[in-house]
Amino acid sequence: MKTKNVLKQESVVIEDVREVNYPEKKFKAGALSATIWLNKVVKDRETKEYRTISIERCYLDKNNNWQSTNYLRVNDLPKARLVLEKAYEFLVLNVQNLELKV
């Protein structure tokens, strides 16, 4: 799925097409996870990629349904550090090496 925004500025058309991004890699430690997202944007007919990282904690609510949040408790911080370090390691060792080969 693509979303498309077209802006007109002084008779210049700037086309910004964003494709729906999907997780590239996910690291989990207990209820915490860090997800690396590969984002693509087409601007002026040129595709550019960039990555973002999201962190999430899953929990059971009072009705016994699974929920997720980006808010962390103090006890979550060691696991958050671990999954973020693994995400960073993946990006530095894998993604940068791929970009150097292109």
Stockholm file with secondary structure:
# STOCKHOLM 1.0

chainA/1-102         MKTKNVLKQESVVIEDVREVNYPEKKFKAGALSATIWLNKVVKDRETKEYRTISIERCYLDKNNNWQSTNYLRVNDLPKARLVLEKAYEFLVLNVQNLELKV
#=GR chainA/1-102 SS CEEEEEEEETTEEEEEEEECCEEEEEEEETTEEEEEEEEEEEETTEEEEEEEEEEEEEEECTTSCEEEESCCCGGGHHHHHHHHHHHHHHIIIIIHHHHHHC
#=GC SS_cons         CEEEEEEEETTEEEEEEEECCEEEEEEEETTEEEEEEEEEEEETTEEEEEEEEEEEEEEECTTSCEEEESCCCGGGHHHHHHHHHHHHHHIIIIIHHHHHHC
//
